[in-house]
C-alpha cells in the first residue's frame, strides 16, 4: 500500500498497537431511549401513580438521570489519548461515574472493586459467599427507612461472627467480611438483601488463622431472623403481634446461604463473584425496548420466571423500579467488617500474616512499579487496551 493511501497522521508503528479502544454508543442501548422518552412523564405522574408503592420522589434521581444521558457522549466532553512514540491516538468520552443506573459505569466500578479485593483487602485464605434475604412482608420497611440498610449489613456480620466464634469458643476471634447491599431482584422489584464475601475461618488475636470449613446456615438463619426482628421492634416499626405472626409461619421468609466457596488460587472465581456482587440493577442483555412500542420486554434469567411477573412491563412501571435502586449520594453500599475493617486493618495485621512468603517473612511494601502494573491490568479489564 502506498503512502498516499494512509490516513493523515498515521504512523506505521500504530499497526503494532494492542486491541484498539472500542467506542461505545449509549444511544444504541435499550435503556437510553427509554429514559430519554419517558423520564419527564414519569416525574409528572409519580405522586399520583407510584408514590403509594415506592415512596416520594427523590431529588437526586434528576441528577443521576441527567448524568447518565450525557455518559459516553462526546458532546459534554472527552479526553484525547495520544502516544508520542507511535503517534497512535483516540478519544474517550467522559463517563457519569454514577451508581445504580449506568450499566457501563457499574461494570467499571465492579472491575475496580474486584482489583481492590484481590490486591489490598482479602487475605490469602478460602472465602465463602454468604447471602442474607428477608421476607416480602418486611421489605417495605427498608424502602421507606433506607438508613436501616446499613444496619442490615451490620446484623449480617454479627450473625457470621457469633456463629464462627461459637465454633472455636473464642469470642475475641474475628472473621473478615466484605458486605454489599443489594436492593433489587430479578424483575427489579424492591428486594433488600446482603451479599458478602466471608473468610472460611477466624483470625485469632495473635494473628494466627483458624479454619472453619462448615457453618450451619439453618442455625445462622435463626440468629439473623431474631436480630432483624429485634431491630425493627426497637425502631417501633413492627408490633409484637406481627413478630409473633412471622414466627408462627412454617417458612418465615428469611434465608441464609453460604455454600459457594472461592479458594485462594482462584483469582478468576473471585473476579466473577466480585462483579456479581457489584453488578448494576439493569441487565441490558435482558432488556428489549423500541420507542414506538407501548410495552417493553425484560427477559427472565436463564428462562426462569422473574418474581412471578409477566416479563412484558409497562415502560413507566419499569423505570419506577429502576429509579428506586439508585442509592443516595455518599451512602455506602459496601461495608468492611472484622479484620477487613479499615480501623482494624490499620492496627491489627492478620492479613499480612496470611500473605507471608514461603520463608515466613512478610511481603515488602508494594512498590510503585507493582502498583503501576496493577493499574495497567485494571485499564485492560475496563477498556481492553
N, C-alpha and C positions, 0 to 999 in steps of 0.2 A: 504494500500500500504506500503510495507516495505521500510526501509531507503535506501536499495540498489538501489531502482528504482528512487530515487530522483536525479535530476541533481546536479552536483558538485556546491557547493557554495549556494545551495538553502536553504532558511530558511522557516520554516512552516508559520511564520507570513507574508511572502510575499504574501500568498494567500489572505490576507486581504487588499492588496494594491488596490487603486481605479483602474479605467479602465486603462490598460497599454498603454503606448505610442505606437502609430501605425506608424511604419516606412513607409515613402512614397518612391515610386520608380519613380523618374522623367523620367527615360528612357522608362517607360511604357506609358507615355502620348504621344499624337499625335504631340505636339509642339516640343518635344526634337529631335526626328529623323528628323523632317522637317528642323530644324536649322542645325543639325549635317550634313545633307546630302547636303543641297542647299546653305548654307551661303556663302561659298567661291565662288561658281558660281555666286551668286547674286552680290557679291562685284566686281567680274571681269567684269560683263556686265552692271553695274549700270550706268556708264556715258553715254553709248550709248542708253540704253533702258529706263531707269527710271529718269534720271536727268531732262529731259524737263518737266516732270509732278510733281516730288517730290523734286526737288532741289538737291544740291550737296551732296556727301557722307559725313557724319559727323563722325569724328574720334572716338567719344565716343561710337558709336554703336559697334565697335570692342570689347571694354572693357565690355560693357553690355552683349553682347552675350557670350563672354568667361566666364564671371562670372556666367551667367545662366547655361551654360553647366557643371559647377562644382557644382552648387547649389544642396544640398541634397544628394551628393555622399560622401562616406566615404574616398575615395582616397585622396582628397585635405585636409581632416582634420575633426575631430569630437571632441565632448565633452563627457565625461563619467559622468553620473548622478548616484549617489550612496547614499543609505540611510544607515547610520551606525547602526540604530536600528534593522531593519528587514533584512538588507543586500540585499535588492532589488536594482538592477541596470539595466541601459540600456544606449545605445549610441544615441547621437543626432548629425547628420551630420551638418556641418556649412552651412549657407544659404548665398545667394548673397546679400540680402537686397536691391535689385535693384528696380527701379521704371519703370513702363510702359511695362515690358516684362514678368517677372516671375509671373505666377498666384499664386503660393504658397506664395511668399513674399508679393504680392499685397493683398492677403486675410489677412495676418498677420498685414500689415500696416492698413488695414481697421478696424480690431478689435481694434488696439491701438487708432486709430482716434475716434472710437465710444466711448471708455472709456474716452478719453480726453474731448470730448464734454460733456459727461454726468457728469463727476466728477469735472471738472475745468472751463469750458467755459460757457456753456449755463445757463441762468437764469431759474428759476422755473416758466416759463410762456409758453403760447402756441406759437408755431412756425409754419411757413409755408414754403413749398418748392417752391422756385422761379426758373424758367428755362428761360434763355435768349438765343435765337437762331438767326442765321444770314442767309441771302440768299446765295445761291450757288455762285452767282457772286462775292461776297466779301470774300469768304473763302480763296482763294489762297493768298490774301494779308497777312493773318495771318500765312500762311505756310512759306512764304519767309521772313517775318518780325516777328519772334516769340517774339521779345521784346514787341510787341503790345498786346500779350495775357494778360499780367498783367494790361495794360491799359483797356482792355475789361472788366476785373473784376471790376476795379475802376468805370467805367461808369455804370455798373450794380448797384453798391452800390449807386452812385449818383442818379440814377433813383428811387431806392427804397426810399431813404431819402427825396427827393423832393416831391414825391407823398404822403408820410406819413406826412411830415411837413405841406403840404398844407391842409391836412385834419384837423389838430389841430391849424393851423395858428400860429405855433411857430417854427421859423427857427432854434432855438438852441436846439430843441429836437432831440434825436438820437435813431435810432433803433439799434439792434445788428444783425450782418450779418457775416456768415461764407461762403465764396465763394470758390468753387472748379472749376478749369479749366479742362474741358474735351475736347479732340480733335478728338474723334473717334465716328463714327456712328455704326449702327448695322452690316454693312458689312465692317467695319474698314476703310472706306474712310475718308479723311480729313474733319472733321466737327467740327470746334471750337465752343464751346458754354459754358455757365456758369450755373452750378447748385449751388444753395445757400440755406442755412437754415437761415431764417429771422424771427425775433420776430414779432408777430402779434400785434404790438403796438410800442410805443415810451417811452423812459426814459427821463423825464424832468431834467433840471439842478439840481434840489433839490433831485434827485434820485427817485422820485415818478414815478409810472407806469401808462401810459395812453393807454388802449387797443384800437386797431383799427381793427374791425372784417372784414372789406372789403376794398380792394383797386382795382380800375378798371384796369384790366390787359390790356384792349384795349387802354386806355389813356397812361398807362405805356409803352406800345409798341411804341407809337408815340414819347414819350420822349426819349426812348432808341435809336430809329432809328435816330433821329436828332443828338444825341450825337456821335454815331458811325460814321455817315457820316461826321460830323464835325471833328472827329479825323483823318479820312483818308484824308480829304481835307487839314488839317493843316500839315500833313506829306507829302503832294504833291504826294499822291498815287492814287488819283482819281480826275477826272476833273469835273468842274461844269456841263458839259453836261451829264456825266454819272450819276451824282446825280439827275439831272432833269429827266433822263430816269427812274431811280429807283422810284422816287416819283410819276411818272405818271402811274405806274403799279397799277392795282386794288388790287393785293396782292404783297406787296413788298418783301415778304420772311422773314421779321423779325417776331419774335414771343416772347411773354412773357406769361408765365403761372404761376399761384400761387394758385391753388385750393387745393393742398394737405396740410393737417394740421396734426401736431403732438402735442398732448396735454401733459401737464406736467407729468401726471401719466403714460404715455405710453412709458416706457423705451424700450420695445420691438420694438415699431414702430420707435423710434429714432435710435435704433441699425440697423434696416433694412435700414433706409434711409441713415445713415452714411456709411454703407457698399456699398450701391448702388452708392453713390457719389464717393467713393474711389476705386471702382472696377477696376481691370486691364482691358486693352482693349480686350484681347483674353479670350473667354469663352471656356474652354476645353471641356465642355459637348456638345458644338455645333460643335466641330472640329473633322472631320474624315479624317485620312490620313494613308496610308501604303507606306513604302519606295519604293515598286515595282510599285506603280501607278504613272501615269503622271498627274493626277488631284487630288485635294482634295475637300472635301465637307465641307462647313461652313454653317450649317443648319440655316434657318431663326428662329427668335424668335417667339414663340407661333404660328408657322405655317404661319406667315405673310411674304410677300416678303421683302427682305432686300435691300433697296435703289434701287428698280427696277433692281437688279442684278441677274444673274444666280448664284445660290449657289455653282455651280461647278466652282472652281477658279484654275488657274494655280499656282503651288506652289511658283514660283518666284514672281508673282504678289502679292500673299497673304503675303509673307514675306516682300515685299517692303512696303505694307500697315502697317504691324506690326511695322517696324522699325521707320517710321516717327512719331510714337506716343511716342517714348522714349524721355523723357524730357532732356534738357541739365543739366549737373551737377550743383548743387547749385542754380537752378532756382525753385522758389516756385510755387507750383500748388495750394496751399491753402492760402487764404488771409482772414484776420480778420479785420472787419470794425465796425465803430460805437462804441458802448460800449463794444464790444468784441475785439477791437484792443488792442494790448499789451500795447501801450503807455497810452491809456485811462484807461485800467483796473488797472494800477498801481496807478493812481491818482483819478480817478472818479469811485465811488464804487456803481453803481446802481445794479449790480449783487448781491452784498451782501444784499441789502435791499429787493430784491425779494426772497432771500433764508432765511429770518429770521424765527424763530420758532413761535409757536402759541402765546407766551407771548410777541412777538415783539422784542426780543433780537436776535442779530446776532449770527450765529453759531460760535463756537470756531475754532481756527486754527486746521486744520486737524492733528491728532496725527500720530505718526509713526506706531502705531498698525493698524489704519484705512488704511493708505497707504499700509501696508503690505497685508492687506486683499484684497485691490483693485488689487494689483499685482497678488495675488493668483487667483482672478477671471479672470484676463486677461490671465494668463497662461492656465487656464482651457478652456477659449474660443478658444485659439490657438491650444493647444496640447491635450485637453480633458483629462488632468491629474491634 
